[in-house]
Amino acid sequence: MGLGSRLKAVTANLLHRQRADADLDAELTAWIDTVTEERFAAGMRPEEARRTALAEFGGTEQVKTSPLIVWDALPESTAEAQRLPD
């Protein structure tokens, strides 16, 4: 792989990662909001419902850096980089 190809691959990976991070943030927020609403509907105070949903979740940064998520994104970013012209 030449320098130009590597540069394009790195750029594609960075752009893909930004999109993937935004998608993941949206999914995580929706999940936390859903669990919070369910717990509030079950009788918890709003702040307690939110706190326990976040505690169960374990933190968004931990989920984002999970090896499973990184491994799942690898084929997509590799395929995207391969589609770029030299």
Phi, psi and omega in degrees: 000125181284171181300318178298318179295319179295320178297318178295321180295317179297315179299314180299319179296319179295316179295318178297319181297320178298316178295316181296320178298317179296318178296316180295318177303316180296318179294317181295318179298316180297318180297312181298318179297319180296314179296320178300313180297319178298318181289324176296317179296333179278357174116359178284152172294151183306315182291326177290321179299316179294314181299316181289327176296315179295320180295320179294324183292318176096001177105133184292323181293325177296320180291319182298326182264008178303134179303328180297316180294316178298316180296319180295326183281341185301311181298323180295313182290327177293315179295320179296318179295324181289335180283345181288139177289153179289000000 
